[in-house]
Amino acid sequence: MELAKIIEWEEKTELTIFPIFYRVDPSDVRNQTGSFAEALAAHEEDLEIDVEKIRMWKDAFKKVGSIVGWHIHDMYESTIIQEISGSISRELNSRFSRHDYNKLVAIDSHVEEMMKLLDMESNDVRFVGIHGMGGIGKTTLAEIIYDRVSNCRFEGSSFISCIREKSTTARDLASLQKQLLSTIMQEEIHVWDHHQGIRMIMKMLQNKRVFIVLDDVDSEKQLTALAGNQKWFGPGSRVIITCRDSHLLRTHGVYDIYKVKQLRAAKALQLFSLSAFKKTHPTENYMDLSKHFVKYAQGLPLALKVLGSFLFGRTMDAWESARDQLEAVPNKDIINILQLSFEGLEDSQKKLFLDMACFFQEEWLNNNFKEILKSFGYYPDIDIDILVDKSLISKSKYERLFMHDLLKKMGQEIVRRECPEEPGRRSRLFRHEDVFHVLKNDTGTDAIEGVVLDFCPKTKERLNAKALSRMRKLRYFEIHHSRTIKWHGDPLKYMPTNEL
């Protein structure tokens, strides 16, 4: 009854439960087996005990048995008391302010899947990756896991955030190693260079049960400096690595990888509403506009929160204006986060990504499509693999390629920024008005590599065909609603006469 009341308090407040399994197996508590099964069976036969109470007790056992705590069997009580008091002390001085869990949507299922991969009851050293596109919620998920378990059963914990931007030099790596060791050892540890730091981590942590989060990793050298392999840490240690590149995780021997997926429409609307209206559903007269912004965000939590916060408290006219503006120019806060993955590509992979963002819709990864890409100078098998690994495109089990709408908009915005004032100086033309501007005003240049030309049946404008002669590097010409066009000369590689 007391345990059921504790669980009730925990659900209503920010109470944190630290379970101590004193000479009892946590799995017996969680699954009501062994002596727990016998005791509950006896209660069920007692007619004076309400069946609903027994159900509450079972639920409480199941929940508390799933929380990571201490399993005391053959240990000195003084030792475990010292460990528990240390954990509570670290909890009170946690580096994170508590998340407002009322504003987190669909997080429980992610946490549950991560806990399965972490398998906290096993005594091995385990590396677990969290993978997904920028803005999908990898860091938030890692923070919540860290808040919940870092102070339970571990002798030290450390959360190293924003590693990508903090490790541009070898000196930066040494600084991150110092942060890692200092937070775990609870004292200032000096690290002069990253080679020394590696030796220090191995020596100081190889017998310690630690919990470490390495957030936003983008290179092997970062992983080598901070968590070279499982032998660096004591039995029962856990290391979580968040990364946009699944291949980097696999290369480092991380095979337990959780891919964070986009939110479904109902949950996306709820998250957007929490930012835009401070409640779980939109105001009635804003419902249609809210659904438009939710569709635009395509289930990406970053975009939902950024757009919702931007629109909070604004008039309906302002909402409508923002909607129209987004169609022309994407939100820079969203684009800048997404663009980090693009910046890490080789030049040929950047070009392929921009081609796919500007010219292609969903594509079958078949020989015909590969031949088109080869004619452009790409190596499609490896280049596409890299874009998939870095979460810039997705590939279905049926070998169909597709790109998140916001990544597509990000690619198109990168091209627009090549020359915001004059479309004819950009590498790719894909918007109806830009193509017609260039062809009508003869502003084409040899910067243009590809064009998507949409001849609407109602279009009556006369175009200047000579504008095409300036596009000496044109390699791709796509015509929708085709009319007859004659083309002479190189380097045009691909010119279909109907839609893809």
KOLKELO-846250 format. One line per field, with one value per residue (C-alpha): x, y, z; residue in three letters. Coordinates in nm, 3 decimals, padded with zeros to 5 digits, always signed. Example, Ala and Ser with C-alpha at 12.3 -4.5 7.8 and 13.67 -1.06 7.14 Angstrom:
% residues 2
x	+01.230:+01.367
y	-00.450:-00.106
z	+00.780:+00.714
rest	ALA:SER
***
This chain:
% residues 500
x	+00.000:+00.287:+00.456:+00.133:+00.105:+00.467:+00.395:+00.084:+00.291:+00.556:+00.297:+00.157:+00.483:+00.852:+00.929:+01.227:+01.221:+01.542:+01.449:+01.664:+01.605:+01.718:+01.775:+01.500:+01.534:+01.410:+01.255:+01.039:+00.915:+00.858:+00.687:+00.534:+00.703:+00.861:+00.754:+00.568:+00.344:+00.265:+00.184:-00.040:-00.222:-00.299:-00.432:-00.654:-00.819:-00.892:-01.248:-01.187:-00.932:-01.069:-00.967:-00.892:-00.639:-00.458:-00.446:-00.290:-00.030:+00.062:+00.095:+00.317:+00.541:+00.568:+00.665:+00.914:+01.068:+01.145:+01.332:+01.708:+01.817:+02.041:+02.021:+02.169:+02.244:+02.592:+02.733:+02.845:+02.565:+02.809:+02.944:+02.601:+02.487:+02.785:+02.702:+02.335:+02.414:+02.661:+02.398:+02.144:+02.402:+02.478:+02.105:+02.056:+02.343:+02.242:+02.379:+02.035:+01.740:+01.440:+01.261:+00.902:+00.764:+00.421:+00.572:+00.734:+00.528:+00.553:+00.875:+00.781:+00.795:+01.143:+01.265:+01.123:+01.304:+01.628:+01.603:+01.573:+01.894:+02.074:+01.969:+02.070:+02.062:+02.342:+02.699:+02.866:+02.998:+02.754:+02.775:+02.436:+02.382:+02.095:+02.070:+01.852:+01.835:+01.904:+01.626:+01.461:+01.516:+01.830:+01.975:+01.643:+01.608:+01.966:+01.907:+01.595:+01.771:+02.062:+01.828:+01.657:+01.944:+02.281:+02.265:+02.149:+02.405:+02.683:+02.999:+03.014:+02.842:+02.911:+02.714:+02.938:+02.720:+02.773:+03.089:+03.078:+03.122:+03.355:+03.624:+03.772:+04.132:+04.337:+04.339:+03.960:+03.966:+04.186:+03.937:+03.652:+03.857:+03.915:+03.540:+03.466:+03.714:+03.641:+03.266:+03.305:+03.578:+03.410:+03.738:+03.936:+04.151:+04.414:+04.466:+04.745:+04.697:+04.450:+04.704:+04.767:+04.389:+04.333:+04.579:+04.420:+04.066:+04.175:+04.363:+04.106:+03.782:+03.863:+03.740:+03.455:+03.092:+03.014:+02.735:+02.847:+02.661:+02.859:+02.624:+02.643:+02.952:+03.058:+03.407:+03.600:+03.873:+03.618:+03.510:+03.869:+03.956:+03.655:+03.541:+03.790:+03.636:+03.448:+03.768:+03.816:+03.532:+03.435:+03.172:+02.815:+02.915:+02.696:+02.793:+02.526:+02.639:+02.411:+02.508:+02.360:+02.587:+02.495:+02.804:+03.030:+02.857:+02.898:+03.263:+03.327:+03.167:+02.832:+02.568:+02.290:+02.147:+01.809:+01.680:+01.451:+01.162:+00.935:+00.622:+00.290:+00.035:-00.165:+00.143:+00.298:-00.011:+00.006:+00.373:+00.310:+00.013:+00.218:+00.451:+00.192:-00.093:+00.062:-00.193:-00.225:-00.467:-00.507:-00.765:-01.063:-01.038:-00.665:-00.708:-00.673:-00.369:-00.213:-00.256:-00.085:+00.224:+00.225:+00.218:+00.503:+00.714:+00.661:+00.689:+01.023:+01.017:+01.265:+01.050:+00.728:+00.873:+01.044:+00.735:+00.499:+00.708:+00.740:+00.362:+00.267:+00.042:+00.027:-00.287:-00.445:-00.331:+00.026:-00.014:-00.135:+00.152:+00.404:+00.254:+00.303:+00.654:+00.762:+00.671:+00.917:+01.195:+01.230:+01.285:+01.660:+01.675:+01.547:+01.757:+02.081:+02.042:+01.966:+02.252:+02.516:+02.481:+02.520:+02.839:+03.008:+02.974:+03.237:+03.182:+03.041:+02.798:+02.688:+02.614:+02.416:+02.214:+02.131:+02.031:+01.796:+01.652:+01.589:+01.513:+01.391:+01.090:+01.081:+01.301:+01.348:+01.712:+01.726:+01.981:+01.818:+01.841:+02.197:+02.299:+02.159:+02.363:+02.677:+02.639:+02.662:+02.992:+02.852:+02.928:+02.569:+02.619:+02.860:+02.731:+02.371:+02.486:+02.660:+02.354:+02.142:+02.396:+02.393:+02.010:+01.989:+01.783:+01.595:+01.574:+01.280:+01.316:+01.190:+01.489:+01.287:+01.463:+01.287:+01.379:+01.214:+01.035:+01.237:+01.566:+01.442:+01.362:+01.702:+01.875:+01.669:+01.748:+02.123:+02.085:+01.880:+02.152:+02.408:+02.265:+01.947:+01.897:+01.945:+01.826:+02.037:+02.352:+02.245:+02.347:+01.993:+01.659:+01.351:+01.091:+00.845:+00.888:+01.270:+01.290:+01.056:+01.246:+01.573:+01.429:+01.224:+01.498:+01.794:+01.982:+02.118:+02.488:+02.730:+02.665:+02.343:+02.381:+02.019:+01.669:+01.320:+01.089:+00.718:+00.512:+00.166:-00.096:-00.227:+00.115:+00.110:+00.439:+00.692:+01.031:+01.376:+01.529:+01.868:+01.889:+01.966:+02.281:+02.440:+02.401:+02.722:+02.746:+02.387:+02.375:+02.015:+01.698:+01.363:+01.041:+00.696:+00.389:+00.630:+00.636:+00.884:+01.231:+01.535:+01.872:+02.215:+02.546:+02.711:+02.736:+02.365:+02.339:+01.972:+01.660:+01.342:+01.024:+00.776:+00.746:+00.961
y	+00.000:+00.235:+00.155:+00.220:+00.559:+00.645:+00.563:+00.781:+01.074:+01.016:+01.044:+01.371:+01.546:+01.557:+01.293:+01.072:+00.710:+00.528:+00.160:-00.063:-00.435:-00.581:-00.953:-00.975:-01.016:-00.705:-00.933:-01.097:-00.750:-00.644:-00.965:-01.070:-01.408:-01.615:-01.515:-01.213:-01.443:-01.650:-01.344:-01.184:-01.513:-01.526:-01.168:-01.249:-01.525:-01.282:-01.161:-00.857:-00.712:-00.512:-00.648:-00.291:-00.251:-00.567:-00.435:-00.109:-00.308:-00.513:-00.199:-00.042:-00.350:-00.359:+00.008:+00.019:-00.311:-00.146:+00.146:+00.113:+00.096:-00.110:-00.488:-00.574:-00.940:-01.019:-00.673:-00.481:-00.246:+00.035:+00.023:+00.041:+00.316:+00.526:+00.462:+00.554:+00.874:+00.973:+00.918:+01.130:+01.404:+01.401:+01.402:+01.716:+01.880:+01.749:+01.946:+01.950:+02.152:+01.927:+01.892:+02.009:+01.662:+01.810:+01.957:+01.636:+01.444:+01.071:+01.046:+00.743:+00.499:+00.628:+00.592:+00.240:+00.128:+00.285:+00.111:-00.222:-00.153:-00.031:-00.346:-00.195:-00.526:-00.681:-00.641:-00.595:-00.263:-00.139:+00.136:+00.246:+00.493:+00.735:+00.817:+01.041:+01.361:+01.702:+01.834:+01.494:+01.492:+01.284:+01.517:+01.553:+01.175:+01.140:+01.409:+01.235:+00.899:+01.069:+01.238:+00.912:+00.669:+00.843:+00.862:+00.504:+00.231:+00.425:+00.549:+00.851:+01.010:+01.273:+01.436:+01.595:+01.812:+01.974:+01.774:+01.862:+02.234:+02.197:+01.979:+02.160:+02.119:+01.863:+02.106:+02.099:+01.720:+01.752:+02.000:+01.753:+01.477:+01.706:+01.770:+01.397:+01.302:+01.599:+01.540:+01.168:+01.200:+01.503:+01.696:+01.900:+01.679:+01.844:+01.708:+01.866:+01.687:+01.433:+01.148:+01.186:+01.217:+00.877:+00.714:+00.891:+00.784:+00.422:+00.424:+00.610:+00.459:+00.099:-00.023:+00.227:+00.168:+00.489:+00.639:+00.867:+01.053:+01.182:+01.419:+01.522:+01.327:+01.361:+01.209:+00.898:+01.104:+01.233:+00.880:+00.757:+01.036:+00.996:+00.633:+00.427:+00.089:-00.102:-00.202:+00.157:+00.130:-00.089:-00.366:-00.242:+00.090:+00.248:+00.496:+00.667:+00.834:+01.066:+01.103:+01.188:+00.936:+00.571:+00.451:+00.632:+00.449:+00.110:+00.184:+00.240:-00.091:+00.052:-00.190:-00.122:+00.183:+00.346:+00.550:+00.835:+00.870:+01.162:+01.227:+01.111:+01.379:+01.372:+01.391:+01.655:+01.873:+01.829:+01.935:+02.234:+02.340:+02.326:+02.588:+02.795:+02.794:+02.653:+02.372:+02.035:+02.142:+02.453:+02.723:+02.629:+02.913:+02.843:+02.471:+02.478:+02.707:+02.489:+02.181:+02.363:+02.437:+02.082:+01.945:+02.179:+02.048:+01.684:+01.548:+01.715:+01.823:+02.108:+02.265:+02.217:+02.392:+02.672:+02.752:+02.720:+02.953:+03.203:+03.214:+03.225:+03.520:+03.650:+03.744:+03.526:+03.773:+03.728:+03.349:+03.369:+03.600:+03.362:+03.071:+03.253:+03.364:+03.007:+02.898:+03.155:+03.150:+02.871:+02.955:+03.017:+02.864:+02.534:+02.543:+02.623:+02.316:+02.088:+02.230:+02.096:+01.750:+01.894:+02.080:+01.753:+01.606:+01.584:+01.819:+01.550:+01.436:+01.797:+01.829:+01.505:+01.614:+01.948:+01.773:+01.545:+01.836:+02.048:+01.806:+01.471:+01.353:+00.997:+00.773:+00.402:+00.309:+00.110:+00.082:+00.357:+00.609:+00.502:+00.553:+00.905:+00.981:+00.825:+01.048:+01.345:+01.217:+01.065:+00.726:+00.646:+00.329:+00.486:+00.847:+00.744:+00.517:+00.815:+01.040:+00.767:+00.713:+01.086:+01.094:+01.330:+01.088:+00.771:+00.439:+00.204:-00.173:-00.168:+00.047:+00.366:+00.691:+00.986:+01.306:+01.482:+01.795:+02.025:+01.875:+01.936:+02.297:+02.328:+02.215:+02.454:+02.738:+02.665:+02.708:+03.028:+03.176:+03.128:+03.451:+03.574:+03.863:+03.689:+03.330:+03.314:+03.307:+03.003:+02.643:+02.506:+02.646:+02.465:+02.728:+02.820:+03.197:+03.178:+02.972:+03.207:+03.511:+03.377:+03.265:+03.580:+03.827:+03.635:+03.633:+03.279:+03.217:+02.928:+02.884:+02.697:+02.317:+02.206:+02.331:+02.203:+02.367:+02.349:+02.446:+02.505:+02.473:+02.818:+02.983:+03.235:+03.409:+03.426:+03.307:+03.391:+03.061:+03.230:+03.238:+02.867:+02.930:+03.099:+02.786:+02.623:+02.388:+02.266:+01.891:+01.835:+01.962:+01.835:+01.929:+01.894:+01.920:+01.900:+02.098:+02.038:+02.170:+02.115:+02.097:+02.105:+02.078:+01.964:+01.914:+01.831:+01.476:+01.421:+01.563:+01.358:+01.477:+01.384:+01.386:+01.156
z	+00.000:+00.081:-00.250:-00.441:-00.270:-00.362:-00.727:-00.711:-00.579:-00.844:-01.122:-00.984:-00.888:-00.979:-00.718:-00.805:-00.691:-00.593:-00.549:-00.331:-00.391:-00.060:-00.103:-00.361:-00.737:-00.928:-01.192:-00.920:-00.827:-01.187:-01.301:-00.967:-00.966:-00.688:-00.337:-00.477:-00.681:-00.372:-00.157:-00.420:-00.478:-00.104:-00.112:-00.410:-00.205:+00.081:+00.027:+00.247:+00.003:-00.290:-00.631:-00.747:-00.465:-00.573:-00.929:-00.802:-00.604:-00.911:-01.123:-00.857:-00.842:-01.220:-01.242:-00.957:-01.069:-01.404:-01.247:-01.224:-00.860:-00.632:-00.603:-00.262:-00.209:-00.080:-00.017:+00.288:+00.383:+00.466:+00.109:-00.051:+00.186:+00.077:-00.290:-00.240:-00.052:-00.327:-00.593:-00.408:-00.368:-00.741:-00.815:-00.608:-00.795:-01.138:-01.432:-01.593:-01.487:-01.493:-01.825:-01.824:-01.889:-01.959:-02.276:-02.397:-02.650:-02.731:-02.529:-02.320:-02.612:-02.707:-02.348:-02.326:-02.641:-02.522:-02.184:-02.364:-02.554:-02.242:-02.048:-01.716:-01.529:-01.735:-01.611:-01.948:-02.080:-02.340:-02.605:-02.743:-03.027:-03.088:-03.457:-03.673:-03.876:-03.722:-03.502:-03.454:-03.075:-03.019:-02.755:-02.571:-02.550:-02.424:-02.159:-02.030:-02.007:-01.829:-01.581:-01.501:-01.462:-01.433:-01.054:-01.000:-00.942:-01.113:-00.945:-01.171:-01.468:-01.731:-02.013:-02.279:-02.502:-02.844:-02.919:-03.290:-03.226:-02.927:-03.089:-03.386:-03.258:-03.061:-02.768:-02.772:-02.737:-02.429:-02.284:-02.338:-02.174:-01.875:-01.852:-01.868:-01.595:-01.368:-01.357:-01.296:-01.032:-00.867:-00.865:-01.113:-01.334:-01.554:-01.907:-02.113:-02.447:-02.583:-02.599:-02.227:-02.180:-02.339:-02.097:-01.801:-01.893:-01.933:-01.601:-01.391:-01.525:-01.615:-01.274:-01.232:-01.321:-01.513:-01.720:-02.005:-02.280:-02.579:-02.758:-03.126:-03.231:-03.594:-03.622:-03.526:-03.356:-03.103:-03.015:-03.002:-02.756:-02.526:-02.543:-02.741:-02.660:-02.391:-02.209:-02.093:-01.840:-01.547:-01.556:-01.590:-01.753:-02.021:-02.294:-02.507:-02.830:-03.028:-03.392:-03.731:-03.906:-03.851:-04.038:-03.789:-03.504:-03.672:-03.754:-03.383:-03.291:-03.182:-03.309:-03.060:-03.238:-03.182:-03.477:-03.369:-03.610:-03.698:-03.494:-03.629:-03.721:-03.395:-03.173:-03.398:-03.363:-02.985:-02.970:-03.197:-02.982:-02.662:-02.812:-02.999:-02.744:-02.422:-02.430:-02.602:-02.877:-03.094:-03.040:-03.258:-03.511:-03.555:-03.623:-04.004:-03.991:-03.720:-03.937:-04.224:-04.011:-03.873:-04.228:-04.321:-04.029:-04.135:-03.781:-03.701:-03.333:-03.384:-03.656:-03.459:-03.153:-03.346:-03.553:-03.257:-03.042:-03.326:-03.376:-03.007:-02.925:-03.284:-03.476:-03.741:-04.008:-03.885:-03.899:-04.260:-04.352:-04.188:-04.381:-04.712:-04.615:-04.537:-04.888:-05.026:-04.763:-04.499:-04.132:-04.087:-03.736:-03.872:-04.188:-04.002:-03.778:-04.072:-04.277:-04.034:-04.188:-04.539:-04.447:-04.351:-04.702:-04.976:-05.270:-05.503:-05.233:-05.178:-05.549:-05.551:-05.248:-05.411:-05.735:-05.545:-05.344:-05.653:-05.936:-05.810:-05.616:-05.483:-05.696:-05.745:-05.695:-06.018:-06.298:-06.505:-06.221:-06.142:-06.505:-06.499:-06.185:-06.335:-06.641:-06.403:-06.265:-05.945:-05.791:-05.695:-05.490:-05.240:-05.261:-05.189:-04.905:-04.743:-04.777:-04.616:-04.333:-04.258:-04.248:-04.548:-04.754:-04.663:-04.841:-04.806:-04.800:-05.160:-05.268:-05.301:-05.216:-05.057:-04.875:-04.580:-04.702:-04.476:-04.599:-04.953:-04.862:-04.697:-05.018:-05.226:-04.986:-05.017:-05.394:-05.354:-05.132:-05.412:-05.557:-05.390:-05.634:-05.970:-06.037:-06.352:-06.140:-05.939:-06.010:-06.035:-06.151:-06.022:-05.929:-06.205:-06.161:-06.155:-06.474:-06.659:-06.527:-06.669:-07.003:-07.055:-06.957:-07.100:-06.767:-06.786:-06.711:-06.715:-06.342:-06.427:-06.425:-06.427:-06.506:-06.435:-06.691:-06.622:-06.927:-06.791:-07.070:-06.978:-07.008:-07.291:-07.225:-07.507:-07.396:-07.527:-07.636:-07.678:-07.298:-07.311:-07.513:-07.213:-06.999:-07.119:-06.817:-06.837:-06.773:-06.670:-06.841:-06.719:-06.898:-06.745:-06.971:-07.261:-07.580:-07.860:-07.779:-08.001:-07.832:-07.999:-07.820:-07.496:-07.203:-07.157:-07.020:-06.945:-07.106:-07.052:-07.222:-06.953:-06.579:-06.364
rest	MET:GLU:LEU:ALA:LYS:ILE:ILE:GLU:TRP:GLU:GLU:LYS:THR:GLU:LEU:THR:ILE:PHE:PRO:ILE:PHE:TYR:ARG:VAL:ASP:PRO:SER:ASP:VAL:ARG:ASN:GLN:THR:GLY:SER:PHE:ALA:GLU:ALA:LEU:ALA:ALA:HIS:GLU:GLU:ASP:LEU:GLU:ILE:ASP:VAL:GLU:LYS:ILE:ARG:MET:TRP:LYS:ASP:ALA:PHE:LYS:LYS:VAL:GLY:SER:ILE:VAL:GLY:TRP:HIS:ILE:HIS:ASP:MET:TYR:GLU:SER:THR:ILE:ILE:GLN:GLU:ILE:SER:GLY:SER:ILE:SER:ARG:GLU:LEU:ASN:SER:ARG:PHE:SER:ARG:HIS:ASP:TYR:ASN:LYS:LEU:VAL:ALA:ILE:ASP:SER:HIS:VAL:GLU:GLU:MET:MET:LYS:LEU:LEU:ASP:MET:GLU:SER:ASN:ASP:VAL:ARG:PHE:VAL:GLY:ILE:HIS:GLY:MET:GLY:GLY:ILE:GLY:LYS:THR:THR:LEU:ALA:GLU:ILE:ILE:TYR:ASP:ARG:VAL:SER:ASN:CYS:ARG:PHE:GLU:GLY:SER:SER:PHE:ILE:SER:CYS:ILE:ARG:GLU:LYS:SER:THR:THR:ALA:ARG:ASP:LEU:ALA:SER:LEU:GLN:LYS:GLN:LEU:LEU:SER:THR:ILE:MET:GLN:GLU:GLU:ILE:HIS:VAL:TRP:ASP:HIS:HIS:GLN:GLY:ILE:ARG:MET:ILE:MET:LYS:MET:LEU:GLN:ASN:LYS:ARG:VAL:PHE:ILE:VAL:LEU:ASP:ASP:VAL:ASP:SER:GLU:LYS:GLN:LEU:THR:ALA:LEU:ALA:GLY:ASN:GLN:LYS:TRP:PHE:GLY:PRO:GLY:SER:ARG:VAL:ILE:ILE:THR:CYS:ARG:ASP:SER:HIS:LEU:LEU:ARG:THR:HIS:GLY:VAL:TYR:ASP:ILE:TYR:LYS:VAL:LYS:GLN:LEU:ARG:ALA:ALA:LYS:ALA:LEU:GLN:LEU:PHE:SER:LEU:SER:ALA:PHE:LYS:LYS:THR:HIS:PRO:THR:GLU:ASN:TYR:MET:ASP:LEU:SER:LYS:HIS:PHE:VAL:LYS:TYR:ALA:GLN:GLY:LEU:PRO:LEU:ALA:LEU:LYS:VAL:LEU:GLY:SER:PHE:LEU:PHE:GLY:ARG:THR:MET:ASP:ALA:TRP:GLU:SER:ALA:ARG:ASP:GLN:LEU:GLU:ALA:VAL:PRO:ASN:LYS:ASP:ILE:ILE:ASN:ILE:LEU:GLN:LEU:SER:PHE:GLU:GLY:LEU:GLU:ASP:SER:GLN:LYS:LYS:LEU:PHE:LEU:ASP:MET:ALA:CYS:PHE:PHE:GLN:GLU:GLU:TRP:LEU:ASN:ASN:ASN:PHE:LYS:GLU:ILE:LEU:LYS:SER:PHE:GLY:TYR:TYR:PRO:ASP:ILE:ASP:ILE:ASP:ILE:LEU:VAL:ASP:LYS:SER:LEU:ILE:SER:LYS:SER:LYS:TYR:GLU:ARG:LEU:PHE:MET:HIS:ASP:LEU:LEU:LYS:LYS:MET:GLY:GLN:GLU:ILE:VAL:ARG:ARG:GLU:CYS:PRO:GLU:GLU:PRO:GLY:ARG:ARG:SER:ARG:LEU:PHE:ARG:HIS:GLU:ASP:VAL:PHE:HIS:VAL:LEU:LYS:ASN:ASP:THR:GLY:THR:ASP:ALA:ILE:GLU:GLY:VAL:VAL:LEU:ASP:PHE:CYS:PRO:LYS:THR:LYS:GLU:ARG:LEU:ASN:ALA:LYS:ALA:LEU:SER:ARG:MET:ARG:LYS:LEU:ARG:TYR:PHE:GLU:ILE:HIS:HIS:SER:ARG:THR:ILE:LYS:TRP:HIS:GLY:ASP:PRO:LEU:LYS:TYR:MET:PRO:THR:ASN:GLU:LEU
***
